[in-house]
Amino acid sequence: MQLTGSNPVLAVHDLARSSEWYERVLGCESAEIDGGGWIFCRQGAVTFMLGLCPDVVPAADIGDHSYVAYLRVDDVDAFHARAVDADADVLKPPIDEPWGMREMALRSPDGHRYMLGAPATSP
Protein backbone atom coordinates (compact mmCIF):
# COMPACT_ATOMS: atom_id res chain seq x y z
CA MET A 1 0.00 0.00 0.00
CA GLN A 2 1.33 3.50 -0.88
CA LEU A 3 0.28 7.08 -1.43
CA THR A 4 0.40 7.84 -5.15
CA GLY A 5 -0.07 11.59 -5.27
CA SER A 6 -1.31 14.70 -3.57
CA ASN A 7 -3.50 17.58 -4.73
CA PRO A 8 -3.79 20.52 -2.32
CA VAL A 9 -7.35 21.66 -1.62
CA LEU A 10 -7.14 25.40 -0.93
CA ALA A 11 -9.66 27.94 0.32
CA VAL A 12 -9.38 31.20 -1.64
CA HIS A 13 -11.23 34.51 -1.51
CA ASP A 14 -11.13 35.33 -5.24
CA LEU A 15 -11.10 32.43 -7.73
CA ALA A 16 -10.14 34.51 -10.76
CA ARG A 17 -7.22 36.27 -9.02
CA SER A 18 -5.95 33.05 -7.46
CA SER A 19 -6.19 30.88 -10.58
CA GLU A 20 -4.46 33.61 -12.60
CA TRP A 21 -1.56 33.51 -10.10
CA TYR A 22 -1.19 29.72 -10.44
CA GLU A 23 -1.18 30.11 -14.23
CA ARG A 24 1.40 32.96 -14.32
CA VAL A 25 3.71 31.81 -11.53
CA LEU A 26 3.58 28.00 -11.67
CA GLY A 27 2.54 27.53 -15.31
CA CYS A 28 -0.76 25.81 -14.49
CA GLU A 29 -3.67 25.19 -16.81
CA SER A 30 -6.97 26.08 -15.14
CA ALA A 31 -10.42 24.58 -15.51
CA GLU A 32 -13.61 25.80 -13.88
CA ILE A 33 -15.53 22.92 -12.36
CA ASP A 34 -19.25 22.56 -13.18
CA GLY A 35 -21.45 24.13 -10.55
CA GLY A 36 -19.07 26.99 -9.84
CA GLY A 37 -17.13 27.73 -6.72
CA TRP A 38 -14.13 25.63 -7.81
CA ILE A 39 -11.24 26.02 -10.22
CA PHE A 40 -8.67 23.26 -10.63
CA CYS A 41 -5.18 24.39 -11.65
CA ARG A 42 -2.98 21.59 -13.02
CA GLN A 43 0.75 21.58 -13.67
CA GLY A 44 2.43 18.24 -14.27
CA ALA A 45 1.25 15.67 -11.72
CA VAL A 46 -0.16 18.26 -9.29
CA THR A 47 -3.65 19.78 -9.27
CA PHE A 48 -4.31 22.74 -6.98
CA MET A 49 -8.01 22.52 -6.13
CA LEU A 50 -9.12 26.10 -5.45
CA GLY A 51 -12.42 26.50 -3.63
CA LEU A 52 -14.20 29.80 -3.21
CA CYS A 53 -14.46 30.47 0.54
CA PRO A 54 -14.86 34.24 0.99
CA ASP A 55 -15.68 34.01 4.71
CA VAL A 56 -12.75 31.90 5.95
CA VAL A 57 -9.66 33.28 7.64
CA PRO A 58 -7.06 33.98 4.92
CA ALA A 59 -4.08 31.64 4.87
CA ALA A 60 -1.86 34.70 5.31
CA ASP A 61 -3.34 35.11 8.81
CA ILE A 62 -2.56 31.61 10.10
CA GLY A 63 1.22 31.93 10.34
CA ASP A 64 3.33 28.81 9.97
CA HIS A 65 0.26 26.74 9.12
CA SER A 66 0.00 28.56 5.79
CA TYR A 67 2.69 26.23 4.36
CA VAL A 68 0.66 23.82 2.25
CA ALA A 69 3.10 21.86 0.10
CA TYR A 70 6.67 21.01 -0.76
CA LEU A 71 6.66 20.86 -4.56
CA ARG A 72 9.40 18.78 -6.19
CA VAL A 73 10.32 20.47 -9.46
CA ASP A 74 12.77 19.79 -12.27
CA ASP A 75 14.46 23.23 -12.24
CA VAL A 76 14.23 25.51 -9.20
CA ASP A 77 16.05 28.34 -10.96
CA ALA A 78 13.61 28.31 -13.90
CA PHE A 79 10.66 28.47 -11.49
CA HIS A 80 12.38 31.31 -9.65
CA ALA A 81 12.91 33.26 -12.90
CA ARG A 82 9.26 32.73 -13.83
CA ALA A 83 8.13 33.89 -10.38
CA VAL A 84 10.30 37.02 -10.55
CA ASP A 85 9.00 37.81 -14.06
CA ALA A 86 5.43 37.43 -12.72
CA ASP A 87 6.23 39.74 -9.78
CA ALA A 88 5.33 36.94 -7.35
CA ASP A 89 6.06 37.09 -3.63
CA VAL A 90 9.33 35.14 -3.40
CA LEU A 91 9.99 34.40 0.27
CA LYS A 92 13.29 32.59 -0.25
CA PRO A 93 15.44 32.74 -3.39
CA PRO A 94 17.04 29.52 -4.67
CA ILE A 95 19.70 28.16 -2.33
CA ASP A 96 21.51 24.84 -2.01
CA GLU A 97 20.61 23.41 1.39
CA PRO A 98 22.84 21.10 3.49
CA TRP A 99 20.33 18.26 3.03
CA GLY A 100 21.12 18.11 -0.69
CA MET A 101 18.17 20.05 -2.10
CA ARG A 102 18.10 23.34 -4.00
CA GLU A 103 15.04 25.16 -2.67
CA MET A 104 13.03 28.36 -2.96
CA ALA A 105 9.79 29.55 -1.36
CA LEU A 106 6.74 31.40 -2.73
CA ARG A 107 3.55 32.89 -1.28
CA SER A 108 0.28 33.00 -3.24
CA PRO A 109 -2.05 36.04 -3.15
CA ASP A 110 -4.12 34.22 -0.52
CA GLY A 111 -1.05 33.61 1.64
CA HIS A 112 -0.52 29.91 0.90
CA ARG A 113 3.21 29.23 1.08
CA TYR A 114 5.09 26.70 -1.04
CA MET A 115 8.60 25.36 -0.90
CA LEU A 116 9.90 24.28 -4.32
CA GLY A 117 12.85 21.92 -4.41
CA ALA A 118 15.05 19.78 -6.62
CA PRO A 119 18.19 17.78 -5.90
CA ALA A 120 21.17 20.14 -5.77
CA THR A 121 23.77 19.57 -8.45
CA SER A 122 27.42 19.23 -7.51
CA PRO A 123 29.80 21.92 -8.77
TORGUGU-639222 format. One record per atom (N, C-alpha, C, CB): x, y, z; residue in three letters. Coordinates in steps of 0.02 Angstrom, whole numbers, padded with zeros to 5 digits, always signed. Each point is the difference from the previous one (the first is absolute). Glycine has a CB too. Layout:
XYZALA
...
//
This chain:
+00042-00059+00000MET
-00042+00059+00000MET
+00045+00062+00000MET
-00093-00062+00061MET
+00075+00113-00102GLN
+00039+00062-00003GLN
-00042+00058-00022GLN
+00102-00066-00025GLN
-00081+00126+00045LEU
-00031+00061-00025LEU
+00027+00010-00071LEU
-00012+00052+00117LEU
-00031-00031-00163THR
+00022+00007-00069THR
-00003+00071-00026THR
-00038-00115-00018THR
+00019+00162+00059GLY
-00002+00070-00021GLY
-00032+00043+00052GLY
-00005-00037-00118GLY
+00006+00102+00105SER
-00031+00047+00046SER
-00022+00061-00039SER
+00071-00041+00095SER
-00131+00065-00082ASN
-00027+00059-00032ASN
-00027+00046+00054ASN
-00029-00065-00106ASN
+00064+00121+00119PRO
-00022+00045+00053PRO
-00070+00028-00014PRO
+00120+00029+00022PRO
-00162-00031+00029VAL
-00067+00031-00002VAL
+00006+00065+00039VAL
-00062-00113-00009VAL
+00052+00170-00025LEU
+00015+00065+00030LEU
-00061+00046+00000LEU
+00118-00013-00038LEU
-00131+00043+00095ALA
-00052+00051+00005ALA
+00028+00066-00024ALA
-00054-00060+00097ALA
+00018+00092-00144VAL
+00022+00065-00027VAL
-00058+00049+00004VAL
+00083-00056-00077VAL
-00066+00120+00076HIS
-00051+00053+00004HIS
-00022+00025-00069HIS
+00047+00032+00109HIS
-00006-00042-00160ASP
-00015+00025-00067ASP
+00027-00051-00050ASP
+00006+00123+00037ASP
-00052-00162-00066LEU
+00021-00054-00045LEU
+00038+00025-00061LEU
-00099-00064+00037LEU
+00076+00118-00067ALA
+00033+00025-00061ALA
+00071+00023+00016ALA
-00112+00034-00047ALA
+00120+00005+00100ARG
+00067+00026+00018ARG
+00046-00058+00017ARG
-00051+00107+00043ARG
+00026-00155-00004SER
+00042-00055+00022SER
+00020-00045-00058SER
-00056+00004+00111SER
+00008-00024-00153SER
+00016-00044-00056SER
+00048+00034-00048SER
-00112-00056+00011SER
+00105+00121-00020GLU
+00046+00037-00044GLU
+00072-00003+00028GLU
-00095+00077-00036GLU
+00102-00073+00102TRP
+00066-00005+00031TRP
+00031-00069-00014TRP
-00036+00081+00090TRP
-00003-00135-00081TYR
+00027-00067-00012TYR
+00019-00010-00073TYR
-00071-00043+00093TYR
+00034+00076-00139GLU
+00018-00003-00071GLU
+00065+00037-00013GLU
-00122-00008-00030GLU
+00127+00071+00053ARG
+00059+00042-00014ARG
+00063-00025+00035ARG
-00077+00096-00013ARG
+00071-00114+00077VAL
+00058-00015+00041VAL
+00023-00072-00006VAL
-00037+00089+00078VAL
-00010-00136-00078LEU
+00018-00071-00002LEU
-00013-00033-00067LEU
-00025-00004+00120LEU
-00003+00041-00168GLY
-00011-00028-00066GLY
-00058-00048-00005GLY
+00119+00014-00018GLY
-00168-00006+00062CYS
-00058-00046+00002CYS
-00048+00014-00058CYS
+00011-00007+00124CYS
-00049-00044-00140GLU
-00059+00007-00043GLU
-00060-00005+00047GLU
+00057-00050-00104GLU
-00105+00095+00096SER
-00058+00004+00045SER
-00063-00023-00034SER
+00054+00094+00060SER
-00098-00125-00020ALA
-00065-00021-00024ALA
-00052+00013+00053ALA
+00053-00088-00074ALA
-00105+00125+00056GLU
-00055+00011+00046GLU
-00041-00064+00005GLU
-00004+00125-00027GLU
-00014-00143+00087ILE
-00037-00062+00011ILE
-00075+00016-00003ILE
+00094-00049+00071ILE
-00133+00005-00103ASP
-00072+00010-00006ASP
-00031+00015+00068ASP
-00003-00077-00099ASP
-00044+00123+00100GLY
-00032+00017+00062GLY
+00029+00062+00033GLY
-00026-00119+00015GLY
+00084+00140-00038GLY
+00031+00060+00026GLY
+00030-00010+00069GLY
-00080+00066-00067GLY
+00118-00017+00088GLY
+00030-00002+00066GLY
+00066-00036+00003GLY
-00113+00006+00044GLY
+00134-00038-00100TRP
+00063-00037-00002TRP
+00035+00013-00065TRP
-00048-00088+00075TRP
+00114+00096-00071ILE
+00043-00001-00059ILE
+00058-00046+00016ILE
-00033+00119-00035ILE
+00047-00166-00010PHE
+00056-00045+00008PHE
+00057+00025-00044PHE
-00076-00099+00027PHE
+00135+00107+00002CYS
+00059+00023-00036CYS
+00051-00056-00001CYS
-00021+00121+00035CYS
+00036-00146-00095ARG
+00044-00058-00007ARG
+00066+00020-00032ARG
-00100-00075-00010ARG
+00154+00047+00039GLN
+00067+00007-00029GLN
+00035-00066+00013GLN
+00005+00128+00017GLN
+00012-00164-00070GLY
+00031-00065+00010GLY
-00046-00047+00037GLY
+00113+00054+00000GLY
-00087-00086+00052ALA
-00039-00050+00038ALA
-00039+00031+00057ALA
+00085-00084-00030ALA
-00084+00150+00038VAL
-00032+00033+00057VAL
-00060+00041-00024VAL
+00110+00004+00061VAL
-00166-00011-00025THR
-00058+00042-00011THR
-00015+00038+00064THR
-00047-00080-00086THR
+00047+00147+00080PHE
-00019+00043+00056PHE
-00075+00010-00006PHE
+00115+00059+00005PHE
-00152-00083+00045MET
-00073+00003-00002MET
-00021+00061+00040MET
-00010-00127-00010MET
-00007+00181-00026LEU
-00017+00064+00031LEU
-00075+00004+00011LEU
+00099+00055-00054LEU
-00119-00045+00116GLY
-00070+00006+00018GLY
-00016+00069+00026GLY
-00004-00121+00025GLY
-00049+00150-00051LEU
-00020+00067+00021LEU
-00028-00002+00071LEU
-00024+00031-00121LEU
+00059+00002+00167CYS
-00020+00003+00070CYS
+00011+00071+00026CYS
+00030-00124+00017CYS
-00073+00171-00037PRO
+00012+00070+00016PRO
-00003+00016+00075PRO
-00046+00026-00110PRO
+00017-00069+00151ASP
-00009+00016+00070ASP
+00050-00034+00046ASP
-00118+00014-00025ASP
+00165-00053-00002VAL
+00049-00033+00044VAL
+00059+00046+00013VAL
-00034-00112-00046VAL
+00070+00097+00101VAL
+00060+00038+00016VAL
+00050-00010-00056VAL
-00021-00012+00126VAL
+00051+00065-00153PRO
+00050-00008-00053PRO
+00061-00039+00025PRO
-00039+00108-00051PRO
+00067-00147+00006ALA
+00060-00039+00018ALA
+00055+00045+00026ALA
-00030-00085-00087ALA
+00034+00146+00061ALA
+00052+00047+00022ALA
-00005+00015+00074ALA
+00000+00050-00114ALA
-00058-00060+00144ASP
-00011+00016+00070ASP
+00011-00060+00047ASP
-00080+00086-00037ASP
+00101-00143+00011ILE
+00007-00058+00044ILE
+00073-00020+00011ILE
-00110-00039-00040ILE
+00156+00084+00024GLY
+00070-00009+00017GLY
+00031-00062-00032GLY
-00024+00057+00106GLY
+00062-00094-00066ASP
+00036-00057-00026ASP
-00045-00052-00033ASP
+00084+00019+00088ASP
-00146-00022-00069HIS
-00046-00049-00029HIS
-00021+00017-00071HIS
-00040-00023+00114HIS
+00064+00080-00140SER
-00016+00017-00069SER
+00044-00037-00050SER
-00037+00112+00040SER
+00089-00149-00016TYR
+00039-00042-00046TYR
-00044-00059-00019TYR
+00111+00034+00052TYR
-00123-00043-00117VAL
-00046-00053-00021VAL
+00033-00057-00038VAL
-00086+00086-00004VAL
+00145-00073-00026ALA
+00030-00054-00040ALA
+00074+00012-00013ALA
-00111-00020-00054ALA
+00147-00035+00049TYR
+00068+00000-00025TYR
-00005-00028-00070TYR
+00056-00014+00116TYR
-00043+00055-00166LEU
-00008-00020-00070LEU
+00068-00019-00028LEU
-00100+00076-00014LEU
+00107-00139-00006ARG
+00062-00022-00034ARG
-00005+00022-00072ARG
+00016-00100+00079ARG
+00035+00135-00102VAL
+00000+00027-00068VAL
+00063-00023-00037VAL
-00067+00101+00038VAL
+00068-00091-00103ASP
+00058-00020-00039ASP
+00054+00053-00002ASP
-00075-00071-00068ASP
+00057+00136+00078ASP
+00049+00054-00006ASP
-00021+00058+00044ASP
+00027-00036-00118ASP
+00000+00039+00178VAL
-00017+00052+00048VAL
+00014+00069-00029VAL
+00024-00079+00095VAL
+00033+00086-00128ASP
+00019+00066-00026ASP
-00047+00024-00055ASP
+00118-00027+00028ASP
-00144-00018-00068ALA
-00048+00019-00052ALA
-00066+00023+00033ALA
+00053-00082-00081ALA
-00075+00046+00133PHE
-00060+00021+00036PHE
+00011+00068+00033PHE
-00032-00121+00019PHE
+00092+00132+00008HIS
+00015+00064+00031HIS
-00003+00056-00051HIS
+00073-00059+00085HIS
-00042+00049-00143ALA
-00002+00051-00053ALA
-00071+00015-00021ALA
+00113-00038-00040ALA
-00154-00013+00033ARG
-00070+00009-00019ARG
-00037+00040+00054ARG
+00002-00107-00065ARG
+00011+00091+00129ALA
-00033+00035+00055ALA
+00021+00073+00002ALA
-00003-00107+00065ALA
+00067+00121-00075VAL
+00024+00069+00000VAL
-00032+00038-00059VAL
+00110-00036+00053VAL
-00112+00005-00112ASP
-00031+00033-00058ASP
-00074+00015+00012ASP
+00082-00059-00074ASP
-00115+00016+00114ALA
-00071+00008+00015ALA
-00011+00045+00061ALA
-00022-00112-00049ALA
+00076+00140+00076ASP
-00003+00043+00059ASP
-00033-00036+00059ASP
-00006+00100-00075ASP
+00021-00164+00082ALA
-00027-00040+00056ALA
+00037+00016+00064ALA
-00032-00092-00080ALA
+00001+00074+00135ASP
+00030+00010+00067ASP
+00048-00058+00013ASP
-00103+00063+00042ASP
+00167-00053-00056VAL
+00052-00050+00012VAL
+00024+00009+00072VAL
+00035-00003-00124VAL
-00046-00047+00165LEU
+00020+00004+00070LEU
+00072-00021+00012LEU
-00118-00022+00031LEU
+00143-00021-00075LYS
+00068-00027+00007LYS
+00025-00012-00071LYS
-00023-00053+00115LYS
+00077+00086-00135PRO
+00028-00013-00067PRO
+00033-00069-00001PRO
+00018+00124-00019PRO
-00002-00150-00039PRO
+00031-00066-00004PRO
+00065-00003+00039PRO
-00052-00015-00112PRO
+00059-00039+00150ILE
+00061-00011+00040ILE
+00011-00075+00007ILE
-00016+00109+00063ILE
+00079-00129-00067ASP
+00017-00071+00012ASP
+00002-00011+00075ASP
+00066-00008-00108ASP
-00108-00038+00132GLU
-00005-00014+00072GLU
+00046-00058+00018GLU
-00119+00041+00000GLU
+00139-00046+00064PRO
+00045-00053+00022PRO
-00029-00070-00007PRO
+00048+00081+00079PRO
-00113-00087-00086TRP
-00031-00066-00008TRP
-00004-00022-00073TRP
-00066+00022+00103TRP
+00102+00014-00147GLY
+00007-00022-00069GLY
-00054+00024-00048GLY
+00056-00096+00046GLY
-00097+00143-00025MET
-00052+00026-00044MET
+00013+00074-00015MET
-00083-00082+00047MET
+00067+00102-00108ARG
-00001+00071-00019ARG
-00073+00021+00008ARG
+00100-00009-00082ARG
-00112+00061+00122GLU
-00068+00018+00019GLU
-00013+00075-00008GLU
-00002-00096+00079GLU
-00061+00112-00087MET
-00025+00069+00001MET
-00070-00001+00030MET
+00070+00034-00102MET
-00094+00023+00123ALA
-00068+00003+00029ALA
-00039+00057-00031ALA
+00043-00047+00107ALA
-00109+00035-00116LEU
-00047+00048-00029LEU
-00061+00008+00046LEU
+00039-00030-00116LEU
-00073+00087+00109ARG
-00064+00010+00034ARG
-00052+00021-00052ARG
+00057+00032+00110ARG
-00114-00065-00110SER
-00055+00017-00046SER
-00035+00063+00024SER
-00016-00122-00030SER
-00028+00151-00011PRO
-00037+00060+00021PRO
-00043-00012+00062PRO
-00001+00036-00119PRO
-00019-00099+00131ASP
-00041-00016+00058ASP
+00043-00015+00061ASP
-00088-00044-00076ASP
+00154+00041+00067GLY
+00044-00012+00056GLY
+00023-00072+00008GLY
-00055+00092+00054GLY
+00035-00136-00101HIS
+00024-00069+00002HIS
+00074+00000-00019HIS
-00115-00047-00029HIS
+00155+00013+00069ARG
+00072+00000-00012ARG
+00022-00069-00026ARG
+00017+00086+00091ARG
+00029-00084-00139TYR
+00027-00060-00032TYR
+00075+00000+00002TYR
-00100-00005-00074TYR
+00129-00052+00088MET
+00071-00010-00009MET
+00007-00039-00065MET
+00026+00001+00126MET
+00018+00020-00170LEU
+00014-00036-00062LEU
+00071-00026+00005LEU
-00080+00073-00068LEU
+00090-00137+00051GLY
+00066-00028+00008GLY
+00017-00052-00053GLY
-00010+00022+00120GLY
+00075-00027-00133ALA
+00028-00050-00045ALA
+00068-00020+00028ALA
-00061+00047-00102ALA
+00084-00108+00086PRO
+00067-00019+00024PRO
+00052+00051-00023PRO
-00034-00122-00002PRO
+00077+00142+00048ALA
+00053+00047-00016ALA
+00051-00036-00044ALA
-00017+00064+00108ALA
+00045-00027-00156THR
+00052-00030-00043THR
+00068+00017+00030THR
-00074+00010-00103THR
+00120-00055+00095SER
+00068+00011+00026SER
+00038+00046-00048SER
+00000-00113+00056SER
+00042+00157-00028PRO
+00039+00045-00043PRO
+00052-00037-00040PRO
-00019+00091+00081PRO
//
